[in-house]
Amino acid sequence: MSHVPVMSRQVLEILNPSPGKLYIDCTLGSGGHSAGILAAAQGRARILGIDKDPQAIDRSKARLSEFQTQVTYVNNDFRYLREIVHEQGISGADGIIFDFGASSPQLDSPERGFSYLHDAPLDMRMDPSQSVTASEIVNSWSEAELGRAIRRFGEERWAERIARFIVARRKLRPITTTVQLVEVIKAAIPAGARRTGPHPAKRTFQALRIVVNDELAAIAEALQQVPDVLTEGGVAIAISFHSLEDRIVKQAFRDMAGTGGFSPLTRKPIVPEPGEIEENPRARSAKLRAVRKVLKAGEVE
């Protein structure tokens, strides 16, 4: 329960939480960012916490138990941000935080099937109630579809070869576990290419996770709703973990600034400090971008 989210100090410096204000944590996870916001606001801010993973909601409720009256929990996809805010009777938020990708608890829970380091059912669903799993995709999609997805969402050089090996292997028997898929990927990637760089299965697993959870489309849809949800002077922060996510955030924030209604708070993305990366290697690829909704004439922040 003491997990510290990536770049928590930078998030709080930019957000500058204050008592009486409302903040939306669109990727609640284990409640780390929300805990920091509430502490900075002396426990007197309000939080709307959203996560489509019911286990994340449970973890956050335990972590934020001392702030029961300050936090509202919503088990839903952040792509429905505007609808969620309307249902909660909220007129606007003073700050919005997105921390994209799979959380450490999801990656570290073998039974969820997100990790290529553990033997588990090939699942990868952030929302366990949805029907499509990584196993279904691996065993039913055509070679061409798999190749395109692995190349596009995993930026994997050997995507087509991996897809070909997957199709050949599943003809013998279905690929139903993470270890079985890792074995296929290792067989597909030439030995010389496996000696350097990240784990050979990293990019393919990333691609499958993105497809299973429709992550990039959800990010784009949610960011489009930010202008309607933020109050004047409010701040939106997005932390991404790979180039595909960051590209969407960069374009969305650029579009907001282009309307004249937003000002960028980060000319270039903020990245973790060396000490944080040393303590948490998963933070290595993180990039933080932020924008502020411009105050209308006569408004006082």
Backbone bond lengths (Angstrom), bond angles and torsions (degrees), N, CA, C in turn:
res aa  C-N    CA-C-N  psi(-1)  N-CA   C-N-CA  omega(-1)  CA-C   N-CA-C  phi
1 M - - - 1.464 - - 1.536 111.10 -
2 S 1.353 119.83 -5.23 1.451 122.26 -178.13 1.521 111.58 -95.69
3 H 1.321 117.54 9.51 1.461 121.10 -178.76 1.521 110.54 -55.11
4 V 1.346 115.94 130.55 1.457 121.94 179.16 1.525 108.36 -102.21
5 P 1.327 117.72 124.92 1.468 119.64 -178.56 1.525 111.47 -69.38
6 V 1.309 116.01 163.20 1.459 121.70 -179.41 1.531 110.89 -64.78
7 M 1.330 115.50 135.28 1.470 123.51 175.96 1.522 112.75 51.90
8 S 1.315 116.54 42.18 1.471 119.96 -179.03 1.531 111.61 -63.51
9 R 1.331 117.51 -37.95 1.471 119.67 179.27 1.523 110.98 -63.34
10 Q 1.323 116.32 -44.99 1.462 119.73 -179.58 1.523 111.70 -64.71
11 V 1.337 116.39 -37.79 1.466 120.48 177.97 1.526 110.39 -60.09
12 L 1.321 116.65 -45.65 1.463 120.35 -177.53 1.528 111.71 -69.72
13 E 1.332 117.18 -35.30 1.463 119.80 178.23 1.524 110.86 -63.84
14 I 1.327 116.95 -40.35 1.463 120.84 -178.84 1.525 111.18 -76.26
15 L 1.320 116.58 -42.13 1.466 121.47 -176.74 1.529 111.83 -73.37
16 N 1.345 115.37 -35.59 1.474 121.47 -179.79 1.526 111.78 48.18
17 P 1.341 117.77 62.22 1.476 121.31 -174.62 1.532 112.76 -59.34
18 S 1.319 115.60 142.25 1.459 121.27 -179.46 1.519 110.32 -130.97
19 P 1.337 117.87 150.60 1.463 120.76 176.47 1.527 111.06 -58.44
20 G 1.339 114.83 142.71 1.450 120.39 176.21 1.509 114.99 86.54
21 K 1.339 117.60 -6.91 1.459 119.70 -178.69 1.532 110.94 -97.27
22 L 1.332 114.79 161.54 1.470 121.17 -177.58 1.523 110.13 -111.97
23 Y 1.326 115.42 132.07 1.459 121.63 179.59 1.526 109.49 -126.02
24 I 1.321 115.67 139.76 1.461 121.00 178.77 1.518 109.02 -107.58
25 D 1.314 115.93 118.91 1.459 122.66 175.08 1.523 106.10 -98.54
26 C 1.331 115.48 99.11 1.466 120.11 -172.47 1.517 113.28 -76.81
27 T 1.321 117.23 -14.29 1.467 122.45 178.64 1.525 106.59 -130.98
28 L 1.303 115.68 73.45 1.465 122.18 -168.75 1.522 113.45 -57.73
29 G 1.340 117.09 -40.97 1.466 119.94 178.22 1.515 111.82 56.63
30 S 1.328 116.19 -125.24 1.465 121.06 178.88 1.519 112.26 -95.89
31 G 1.319 116.34 11.05 1.468 120.20 175.29 1.510 115.31 83.19
32 G 1.326 117.86 13.80 1.461 120.64 -176.01 1.515 113.90 -63.88
33 H 1.329 117.23 -49.68 1.464 118.90 179.38 1.522 110.71 -65.09
34 S 1.323 117.26 -40.62 1.469 120.39 179.78 1.526 111.42 -63.93
35 A 1.326 116.52 -39.32 1.465 120.16 177.91 1.523 110.50 -61.92
36 G 1.328 116.69 -41.20 1.457 120.47 178.86 1.517 112.04 -65.77
37 I 1.319 116.33 -40.69 1.467 121.00 178.84 1.524 110.82 -63.00
38 L 1.320 116.27 -45.80 1.463 120.58 -178.84 1.527 111.60 -66.06
39 A 1.327 116.80 -39.31 1.467 119.89 178.31 1.530 110.46 -64.69
40 A 1.335 116.24 -42.78 1.465 120.13 -179.44 1.522 111.88 -65.57
41 A 1.329 116.73 -28.02 1.467 121.52 179.92 1.518 111.77 -97.59
42 Q 1.336 116.92 22.45 1.471 123.02 -179.82 1.523 112.66 53.52
43 G 1.347 116.34 31.63 1.457 120.59 177.60 1.511 114.08 73.59
44 R 1.340 116.86 11.99 1.471 119.47 -173.71 1.529 113.09 -115.51
45 A 1.329 116.51 15.48 1.466 119.94 170.61 1.524 107.70 -93.19
46 R 1.331 116.25 171.74 1.458 120.25 174.79 1.521 109.16 -117.38
47 I 1.325 115.30 145.81 1.465 121.45 -178.02 1.525 109.57 -125.05
48 L 1.332 115.43 132.26 1.465 121.20 166.07 1.519 105.04 -106.86
49 G 1.332 116.41 110.06 1.454 121.45 -176.61 1.517 111.73 -102.80
50 I 1.331 116.50 125.16 1.466 122.11 -176.86 1.524 110.08 -118.80
51 D 1.318 116.63 133.76 1.467 120.86 172.32 1.518 108.36 -160.12
52 K 1.330 116.36 137.07 1.467 118.62 -179.97 1.513 112.62 -86.36
53 D 1.337 117.04 -4.64 1.458 122.13 176.72 1.528 108.95 -93.87
54 P 1.328 118.69 110.96 1.473 119.96 -177.92 1.525 112.93 -61.53
55 Q 1.325 118.00 -28.75 1.457 120.40 177.07 1.524 110.83 -66.06
56 A 1.330 116.56 -35.52 1.464 120.39 177.05 1.523 110.33 -65.02
57 I 1.311 117.04 -41.27 1.466 120.53 177.70 1.529 110.20 -59.21
58 D 1.319 116.71 -43.65 1.466 120.77 179.81 1.523 111.35 -63.69
59 R 1.340 116.99 -42.43 1.468 120.08 179.09 1.526 110.54 -62.73
60 S 1.314 116.15 -42.43 1.461 120.04 -178.95 1.523 112.01 -66.66
61 K 1.315 116.63 -39.05 1.465 119.17 178.46 1.519 110.89 -60.70
62 A 1.336 116.58 -38.01 1.467 120.14 178.18 1.526 110.33 -68.84
63 R 1.313 116.41 -43.91 1.469 120.25 -176.96 1.522 111.86 -68.57
64 L 1.310 117.03 -36.47 1.466 121.68 -174.83 1.524 112.40 -102.44
65 S 1.317 116.46 23.35 1.472 120.98 -174.40 1.527 113.32 -59.14
66 E 1.329 117.80 -29.73 1.471 119.64 -178.83 1.529 112.05 -74.56
67 F 1.354 115.75 -10.08 1.463 120.07 -179.46 1.530 111.31 -114.19
68 Q 1.316 116.47 37.64 1.466 120.95 -172.62 1.520 113.43 -53.45
69 T 1.334 117.00 -40.84 1.459 120.17 -176.09 1.526 112.81 -80.73
70 Q 1.336 116.82 -9.26 1.458 120.89 -175.55 1.534 113.36 -98.77
71 V 1.341 115.93 -13.47 1.463 119.38 -172.44 1.525 111.25 -119.50
72 T 1.320 115.44 132.72 1.462 122.15 172.34 1.520 107.86 -112.22
73 Y 1.329 116.78 128.25 1.465 121.80 -176.36 1.524 110.29 -104.87
74 V 1.331 115.51 134.75 1.461 120.78 178.16 1.523 108.87 -130.67
75 N 1.320 115.99 117.60 1.467 121.69 178.24 1.533 107.85 -88.93
76 N 1.328 115.47 90.58 1.458 120.73 -176.44 1.525 108.74 -160.63
77 D 1.325 116.57 172.24 1.461 123.14 179.20 1.524 108.94 -85.52
78 F 1.348 117.67 133.86 1.464 119.45 -177.98 1.537 113.14 -66.20
79 R 1.332 117.45 -9.31 1.464 119.69 176.86 1.529 110.36 -66.22
80 Y 1.332 117.27 -14.67 1.470 122.02 177.38 1.529 110.69 -102.49
81 L 1.323 117.13 32.28 1.458 123.03 -173.49 1.525 112.69 -52.45
82 R 1.316 116.96 -52.78 1.462 120.41 -176.55 1.527 110.72 -60.96
83 E 1.325 116.39 -42.45 1.465 120.99 179.72 1.525 111.02 -64.35
84 I 1.326 116.88 -41.30 1.469 121.34 179.57 1.523 110.34 -63.04
85 V 1.321 116.06 -45.74 1.468 120.72 -179.93 1.525 110.33 -60.80
86 H 1.322 116.45 -42.14 1.472 120.51 178.88 1.523 111.14 -63.04
87 E 1.338 115.91 -44.37 1.465 120.08 -179.26 1.523 111.95 -63.02
88 Q 1.328 116.68 -30.84 1.457 120.88 -179.79 1.526 112.79 -84.62
89 G 1.322 116.80 -0.76 1.460 120.33 178.89 1.513 113.70 68.96
90 I 1.324 115.95 30.79 1.462 121.34 -178.17 1.524 109.65 -96.80
91 S 1.326 116.34 130.70 1.466 120.34 -178.59 1.523 112.27 -82.55
92 G 1.324 117.29 -25.72 1.461 120.53 179.98 1.511 110.85 175.98
93 A 1.340 116.04 160.49 1.462 121.27 -178.74 1.518 110.47 -114.97
94 D 1.331 116.00 146.26 1.468 121.45 178.42 1.525 111.53 -85.06
95 G 1.318 116.32 -15.62 1.458 120.16 178.05 1.511 110.77 -162.47
96 I 1.338 115.85 145.93 1.458 121.89 178.16 1.521 108.09 -131.96
97 I 1.333 117.08 133.30 1.456 121.80 179.26 1.523 109.91 -123.85
98 F 1.322 115.51 130.97 1.467 122.64 172.42 1.531 107.39 -118.27
99 D 1.310 117.20 132.10 1.467 122.71 175.86 1.527 105.54 -130.14
100 F 1.338 115.90 91.40 1.454 121.21 -166.08 1.532 113.74 -74.86
101 G 1.338 114.69 171.70 1.464 121.90 175.52 1.515 113.05 87.61
102 A 1.329 114.60 -179.49 1.466 120.43 177.70 1.521 109.34 -75.32
103 S 1.322 116.34 144.16 1.462 120.83 179.26 1.519 110.21 -85.09
104 S 1.331 115.91 162.94 1.465 120.32 178.61 1.526 112.22 -58.28
105 P 1.346 119.42 -43.86 1.473 118.41 177.48 1.520 113.13 -59.67
106 Q 1.336 117.01 -36.12 1.466 119.12 177.75 1.526 110.60 -66.99
107 L 1.327 116.77 -44.84 1.462 120.96 -179.89 1.522 111.67 -66.38
108 D 1.338 115.94 -33.68 1.459 120.39 -175.24 1.525 113.47 -89.75
109 S 1.333 116.97 0.61 1.466 120.35 176.31 1.526 108.11 -100.87
110 P 1.323 117.74 99.88 1.472 121.02 -174.09 1.521 113.57 -52.66
111 E 1.331 116.88 -37.12 1.460 119.85 -174.71 1.531 112.95 -66.78
112 R 1.354 117.20 -14.65 1.466 119.40 179.80 1.530 111.83 -79.99
113 G 1.323 117.69 -17.89 1.456 121.05 175.35 1.513 115.59 75.43
114 F 1.334 118.41 19.07 1.462 121.48 178.89 1.523 112.31 -83.36
115 S 1.307 117.03 -26.43 1.462 121.22 -169.14 1.523 113.00 -99.88
116 Y 1.330 115.28 138.80 1.461 121.27 174.93 1.527 111.40 -85.51
117 L 1.334 116.31 1.52 1.470 121.15 -178.91 1.524 112.48 -96.62
118 H 1.337 118.04 -8.53 1.460 122.19 -178.26 1.521 110.17 -126.38
119 D 1.313 115.87 147.14 1.461 120.70 175.69 1.521 108.58 -85.26
120 A 1.325 116.07 119.55 1.463 120.54 -175.97 1.520 109.22 -159.72
121 P 1.327 117.32 165.29 1.466 119.20 173.59 1.529 109.77 -57.36
122 L 1.309 116.87 143.99 1.461 122.23 -177.51 1.527 108.56 -81.31
123 D 1.340 115.72 87.11 1.454 121.54 -170.47 1.531 112.09 -109.93
124 M 1.336 117.08 -80.31 1.473 125.05 175.79 1.525 114.71 74.31
125 R 1.311 119.55 14.41 1.463 120.69 177.99 1.525 110.79 -82.39
126 M 1.315 117.29 125.01 1.462 120.12 172.64 1.522 109.86 -73.64
127 D 1.309 115.87 -34.69 1.463 121.97 175.04 1.524 107.37 -104.95
128 P 1.333 117.56 102.03 1.471 120.14 -175.96 1.519 114.74 -61.36
129 S 1.334 117.58 -13.47 1.461 119.38 -178.45 1.528 112.65 -83.54
130 Q 1.319 117.52 -14.71 1.457 118.60 179.53 1.525 109.50 -73.87
131 S 1.317 116.67 156.19 1.467 120.34 -170.76 1.519 114.62 -86.61
132 V 1.318 118.59 -33.55 1.462 121.24 -172.78 1.527 111.30 -83.27
133 T 1.339 115.51 125.87 1.457 121.86 177.06 1.522 109.70 -112.23
134 A 1.324 115.84 169.55 1.463 120.34 176.42 1.519 110.69 -62.73
135 S 1.321 117.59 -35.23 1.458 121.37 178.95 1.516 111.38 -61.85
136 E 1.337 116.74 -41.37 1.460 120.06 179.79 1.523 110.86 -62.96
137 I 1.323 116.51 -41.34 1.466 120.50 179.51 1.523 111.01 -65.91
138 V 1.332 116.52 -46.81 1.462 121.54 -178.41 1.529 111.48 -61.49
139 N 1.310 116.35 -34.23 1.469 119.89 -174.89 1.520 115.22 -96.85
140 S 1.331 118.24 -5.54 1.465 119.05 -176.76 1.522 114.19 -124.38
141 W 1.326 118.11 -25.75 1.450 119.37 -178.63 1.526 110.69 -71.88
142 S 1.323 116.01 151.18 1.461 120.52 178.41 1.529 110.00 -71.45
143 E 1.324 115.23 164.20 1.466 120.10 178.56 1.525 110.90 -58.32
144 A 1.334 116.46 -41.80 1.462 120.35 -179.67 1.533 111.37 -64.59
145 E 1.332 116.65 -43.21 1.470 120.41 179.38 1.520 111.31 -63.38
146 L 1.318 116.84 -44.09 1.462 120.65 179.02 1.517 110.89 -63.15
147 G 1.329 116.50 -44.66 1.459 120.39 -179.72 1.518 111.96 -60.23
148 R 1.332 116.34 -45.05 1.468 119.94 179.65 1.522 111.57 -63.23
149 A 1.340 116.92 -42.67 1.470 120.84 -178.15 1.524 111.55 -66.03
150 I 1.327 116.59 -43.81 1.467 120.06 -178.42 1.524 110.70 -67.26
151 R 1.338 116.47 -37.27 1.464 119.16 178.40 1.530 110.70 -71.13
152 R 1.320 116.78 -45.49 1.467 120.06 -175.36 1.520 112.82 -70.69
153 F 1.325 116.23 -49.11 1.461 119.37 -173.68 1.532 114.01 -92.82
154 G 1.324 116.63 -17.42 1.456 119.39 177.32 1.513 112.35 -107.90
155 E 1.339 116.22 -10.41 1.463 121.97 -176.37 1.531 110.29 49.18
156 E 1.344 113.42 43.86 1.458 122.43 -175.47 1.531 110.79 -92.78
157 R 1.320 116.30 123.08 1.464 122.38 -179.05 1.521 112.12 -60.35
158 W 1.339 116.43 -35.27 1.459 121.91 -174.43 1.534 112.13 -99.16
159 A 1.305 117.11 26.14 1.471 121.80 -173.04 1.523 113.34 -55.36
160 E 1.302 117.73 -51.13 1.464 120.68 -176.61 1.525 111.40 -64.78
161 R 1.314 116.39 -38.42 1.475 120.40 178.55 1.534 110.47 -66.66
162 I 1.333 116.82 -41.10 1.463 120.63 177.51 1.524 109.96 -62.32
163 A 1.325 116.33 -44.14 1.473 120.48 178.87 1.526 110.81 -60.05
164 R 1.317 116.56 -41.61 1.466 120.43 179.44 1.523 111.26 -63.40
165 F 1.325 116.91 -41.59 1.465 120.97 179.44 1.531 110.93 -68.57
166 I 1.336 116.90 -35.74 1.470 120.39 178.01 1.522 110.00 -62.28
167 V 1.320 116.69 -47.68 1.465 120.88 -177.84 1.524 110.66 -63.98
168 A 1.338 116.87 -39.99 1.464 119.97 178.87 1.527 111.02 -65.42
169 R 1.318 116.03 -40.67 1.479 120.48 -177.35 1.525 111.34 -69.69
170 R 1.333 117.81 -40.03 1.465 119.93 -176.31 1.523 111.93 -72.36
171 K 1.333 117.75 -16.50 1.460 119.95 174.54 1.522 111.04 -67.39
172 L 1.327 116.39 -26.19 1.465 121.42 178.07 1.522 110.50 -80.87
173 R 1.330 115.80 -46.92 1.466 121.60 175.01 1.531 107.89 -165.43
174 P 1.312 117.92 153.47 1.468 120.91 -177.43 1.522 112.29 -60.05
175 I 1.312 115.57 148.68 1.464 121.90 175.54 1.532 106.22 -94.61
176 T 1.305 116.76 108.49 1.469 119.91 -171.81 1.529 114.44 -119.31
177 T 1.323 117.89 -8.22 1.470 119.78 -179.21 1.525 110.94 -125.96
178 T 1.324 115.14 160.97 1.461 120.60 179.53 1.530 111.11 -62.98
179 V 1.319 116.95 -41.42 1.466 120.20 -178.94 1.523 111.16 -63.83
180 Q 1.314 117.34 -40.38 1.464 120.28 178.14 1.528 110.52 -60.78
181 L 1.319 116.87 -42.14 1.459 120.12 179.42 1.530 110.98 -67.82
182 V 1.314 117.29 -41.68 1.467 120.54 178.34 1.528 110.36 -58.76
183 E 1.331 117.27 -41.43 1.466 121.04 179.04 1.524 111.39 -61.33
184 V 1.324 116.52 -40.36 1.463 120.75 179.00 1.531 110.09 -65.93
185 I 1.321 116.66 -43.46 1.464 120.82 -179.01 1.525 110.89 -63.74
186 K 1.330 116.51 -43.86 1.463 120.11 179.13 1.524 111.31 -62.86
187 A 1.320 116.07 -36.81 1.469 119.55 178.50 1.527 110.70 -68.40
188 A 1.330 116.67 -32.42 1.462 120.82 -176.51 1.525 112.80 -76.71
189 I 1.323 117.33 -35.96 1.466 121.21 -176.94 1.527 109.32 -85.08
190 P 1.329 119.14 125.45 1.472 121.39 179.77 1.520 112.13 -54.67
191 A 1.319 115.89 145.39 1.472 121.63 -175.02 1.520 112.15 -53.96
192 G 1.327 117.20 -41.12 1.453 120.15 -178.74 1.518 112.77 -61.22
193 A 1.328 116.67 -35.46 1.463 121.41 -179.48 1.519 111.88 -76.71
194 R 1.337 117.02 -17.55 1.468 120.70 -179.63 1.515 112.82 -87.82
195 R 1.325 117.66 -9.27 1.472 120.28 -174.69 1.522 112.69 -80.20
196 T 1.310 117.06 -20.69 1.461 120.27 -179.81 1.525 110.21 -126.22
197 G 1.329 115.44 164.44 1.460 120.11 177.71 1.510 112.97 82.79
198 P 1.332 116.41 -168.11 1.470 121.06 -177.64 1.519 111.64 -72.23
199 H 1.315 115.09 176.89 1.467 120.95 176.79 1.529 108.72 -53.14
200 P 1.329 118.00 135.41 1.467 120.30 -175.72 1.528 114.78 -58.24
201 A 1.341 117.45 -23.05 1.466 120.02 -178.70 1.521 113.34 -92.46
202 K 1.318 117.41 -5.83 1.463 120.58 -172.64 1.522 112.61 -56.81
203 R 1.328 117.67 -49.09 1.462 120.62 -174.46 1.529 111.86 -70.06
204 T 1.320 116.85 -38.20 1.469 119.48 179.07 1.520 110.71 -67.23
205 F 1.333 117.25 -41.26 1.465 120.39 178.47 1.529 110.40 -64.76
206 Q 1.333 116.70 -39.31 1.461 119.65 176.68 1.518 110.40 -60.56
207 A 1.325 116.72 -45.15 1.459 120.87 -179.26 1.516 111.58 -60.53
208 L 1.318 116.87 -45.64 1.460 120.84 -179.01 1.526 111.06 -64.62
209 R 1.336 116.53 -41.13 1.468 119.96 179.39 1.524 110.48 -62.13
210 I 1.331 116.69 -42.24 1.466 120.89 179.20 1.529 110.61 -62.90
211 V 1.326 116.52 -42.77 1.464 120.54 -179.55 1.526 111.12 -66.77
212 V 1.330 116.65 -48.04 1.464 120.89 -177.92 1.523 111.07 -56.09
213 N 1.335 116.51 -42.25 1.460 120.91 -174.20 1.534 113.79 -100.19
214 D 1.339 116.31 3.81 1.464 121.51 179.28 1.530 110.40 49.91
215 E 1.313 115.67 46.04 1.458 121.16 -168.85 1.522 114.65 -66.10
216 L 1.317 118.28 -45.74 1.461 119.92 -173.72 1.524 111.96 -68.28
217 A 1.321 116.76 -39.53 1.460 119.68 177.12 1.528 110.48 -64.51
218 A 1.332 116.34 -39.35 1.470 120.39 179.42 1.527 110.76 -63.68
219 I 1.350 116.61 -40.52 1.465 120.52 179.13 1.521 110.37 -62.39
220 A 1.325 115.85 -48.82 1.464 119.89 -179.12 1.527 111.48 -60.15
221 E 1.335 116.72 -43.71 1.463 120.97 -179.16 1.529 111.05 -64.33
222 A 1.323 116.97 -42.87 1.464 120.18 -178.16 1.522 111.50 -66.51
223 L 1.319 117.42 -43.60 1.460 120.61 -178.52 1.530 111.49 -63.30
224 Q 1.317 117.63 -31.79 1.465 121.15 177.73 1.529 111.63 -64.64
225 Q 1.331 116.65 -23.24 1.464 121.20 -177.04 1.527 112.94 -90.89
226 V 1.330 116.99 -11.03 1.466 121.24 -177.23 1.530 112.43 -55.90
227 P 1.338 120.05 -46.02 1.472 118.92 -179.00 1.520 113.58 -58.08
228 D 1.318 117.57 -31.05 1.465 120.70 -179.08 1.524 112.59 -78.96
229 V 1.330 116.60 -18.56 1.464 120.57 -173.28 1.525 112.46 -101.24
230 L 1.337 117.56 -33.59 1.471 120.51 -178.93 1.525 111.83 -73.27
231 T 1.311 116.71 142.30 1.455 121.97 171.29 1.526 109.03 -82.14
232 E 1.337 117.53 165.22 1.461 120.17 177.07 1.529 109.55 -60.01
233 G 1.327 115.80 132.48 1.458 120.58 -177.49 1.509 113.05 87.94
234 G 1.330 116.86 -7.04 1.462 120.71 -179.30 1.518 112.39 -73.27
235 V 1.336 115.04 157.27 1.460 122.00 -175.62 1.526 110.67 -119.06
236 A 1.339 116.00 137.53 1.464 121.75 173.17 1.524 108.78 -115.12
237 I 1.330 115.98 131.84 1.464 122.32 -179.58 1.519 108.31 -124.25
238 A 1.335 116.57 136.27 1.467 121.27 176.80 1.516 109.37 -132.82
239 I 1.328 115.44 128.80 1.462 122.32 176.63 1.517 107.77 -111.65
240 S 1.319 116.26 120.94 1.461 121.56 179.66 1.523 109.97 -113.69
241 F 1.356 115.04 162.99 1.456 119.03 -174.56 1.523 114.18 -126.99
242 H 1.315 117.01 2.05 1.462 119.07 171.08 1.518 108.33 -156.16
243 S 1.326 116.16 166.95 1.457 121.54 -170.14 1.519 112.97 -61.01
244 L 1.327 118.09 -32.36 1.460 120.26 -178.83 1.531 111.16 -65.06
245 E 1.335 116.61 -43.72 1.462 120.63 176.66 1.515 110.46 -65.54
246 D 1.330 116.61 -47.83 1.463 120.61 -175.76 1.524 111.61 -62.34
247 R 1.327 116.97 -35.56 1.455 121.13 179.03 1.535 110.58 -61.55
248 I 1.332 116.17 -41.66 1.468 120.78 179.43 1.525 110.56 -66.51
249 V 1.344 116.39 -44.27 1.464 120.86 179.85 1.530 110.40 -62.87
250 K 1.318 116.21 -46.87 1.467 121.00 -178.75 1.522 111.00 -57.50
251 Q 1.332 116.78 -46.08 1.458 120.66 -178.96 1.523 112.01 -67.86
252 A 1.348 116.20 -41.39 1.467 119.92 -179.64 1.523 111.37 -63.28
253 F 1.329 116.89 -44.92 1.467 120.26 179.86 1.532 110.76 -68.80
254 R 1.335 116.96 -35.08 1.465 120.52 176.84 1.527 110.09 -64.22
255 D 1.340 116.22 -40.93 1.466 120.17 178.26 1.527 111.19 -63.79
256 M 1.341 115.81 -40.39 1.467 119.52 178.56 1.523 110.54 -61.95
257 A 1.332 116.27 -45.68 1.458 120.62 -179.75 1.527 110.68 -64.88
258 G 1.325 116.50 -32.46 1.458 121.02 -178.94 1.514 113.53 -65.87
259 T 1.317 117.08 -22.81 1.462 120.61 178.74 1.520 112.07 -78.92
260 G 1.330 116.41 -12.97 1.453 120.72 -176.60 1.506 113.42 85.84
261 G 1.327 116.26 -3.54 1.458 119.75 -178.25 1.515 114.07 -92.22
262 F 1.337 116.81 -6.62 1.465 121.44 -178.80 1.521 110.58 -136.00
263 S 1.318 115.20 149.48 1.461 120.53 174.13 1.527 108.44 -120.54
264 P 1.341 118.59 133.92 1.463 121.15 179.37 1.524 111.04 -69.67
265 L 1.305 116.59 139.37 1.466 122.10 176.52 1.524 110.88 -103.09
266 T 1.317 116.90 -9.78 1.464 121.77 178.83 1.526 108.01 -134.31
267 R 1.322 117.17 103.26 1.466 120.88 178.45 1.520 110.22 -63.95
268 K 1.322 115.52 -38.32 1.456 122.85 172.91 1.521 107.17 -124.12
269 P 1.338 118.38 153.30 1.465 118.86 -178.95 1.525 111.50 -64.11
270 I 1.317 115.28 142.88 1.464 121.26 174.05 1.524 108.12 -83.24
271 V 1.309 117.00 137.01 1.461 121.71 179.57 1.525 109.65 -119.25
272 P 1.326 118.22 159.01 1.472 120.97 -178.77 1.521 112.05 -63.15
273 E 1.311 115.67 150.96 1.459 121.27 175.59 1.524 109.87 -76.18
274 P 1.332 117.76 156.11 1.474 121.11 -177.49 1.526 113.55 -53.13
275 G 1.325 116.81 -38.08 1.461 119.71 -178.98 1.509 112.61 -64.11
276 E 1.329 116.59 -38.39 1.464 120.09 178.77 1.522 110.59 -68.03
277 I 1.331 116.57 -40.51 1.463 119.92 179.40 1.521 110.46 -64.36
278 E 1.319 116.14 -37.22 1.471 119.98 178.37 1.520 111.10 -63.95
279 E 1.333 116.63 -40.72 1.461 120.95 179.69 1.524 111.95 -75.88
280 N 1.324 116.56 -32.57 1.460 121.75 -177.62 1.526 109.79 -137.28
281 P 1.337 118.04 89.29 1.469 121.41 -177.61 1.526 113.70 -56.10
282 R 1.342 117.71 -25.51 1.465 120.17 179.43 1.523 112.16 -66.33
283 A 1.326 116.78 -16.14 1.462 120.60 179.95 1.529 111.96 -79.01
284 R 1.314 117.00 -9.27 1.468 121.27 -170.85 1.525 113.47 -53.80
285 S 1.310 117.58 -40.88 1.457 120.79 -173.36 1.532 113.43 -94.91
286 A 1.322 117.86 4.30 1.463 120.77 -174.76 1.529 112.40 -70.40
287 K 1.331 115.09 142.29 1.461 122.25 174.72 1.526 108.48 -135.47
288 L 1.309 115.64 133.60 1.465 121.19 -178.16 1.528 109.55 -113.67
289 R 1.318 115.96 129.45 1.465 122.22 174.02 1.532 108.61 -126.60
290 A 1.330 116.37 151.21 1.460 119.89 -177.59 1.528 111.28 -148.46
291 V 1.327 115.56 148.95 1.471 122.49 174.79 1.525 109.01 -136.66
292 R 1.329 114.67 157.36 1.465 120.75 176.45 1.526 109.28 -121.37
293 K 1.321 116.31 136.39 1.455 120.50 175.16 1.521 108.53 -74.63
294 V 1.311 116.67 127.33 1.457 121.91 -173.62 1.524 110.94 -67.25
295 L 1.324 115.07 137.24 1.469 120.41 176.93 1.510 110.04 -69.50
296 K 1.320 116.27 138.26 1.451 120.19 175.21 1.528 109.81 -73.40
297 A 1.296 116.23 158.99 1.466 120.97 179.62 1.525 109.67 -56.59
298 G 1.318 115.58 129.98 1.452 119.96 179.01 1.520 114.15 90.79
299 E 1.366 117.14 -11.57 1.469 120.59 179.49 1.525 109.16 -78.47
300 V 1.319 115.41 147.51 1.460 121.30 176.47 1.509 107.54 -119.40
301 E 1.339 117.00 128.30 1.475 119.58 -177.03 1.511 110.03 -73.05
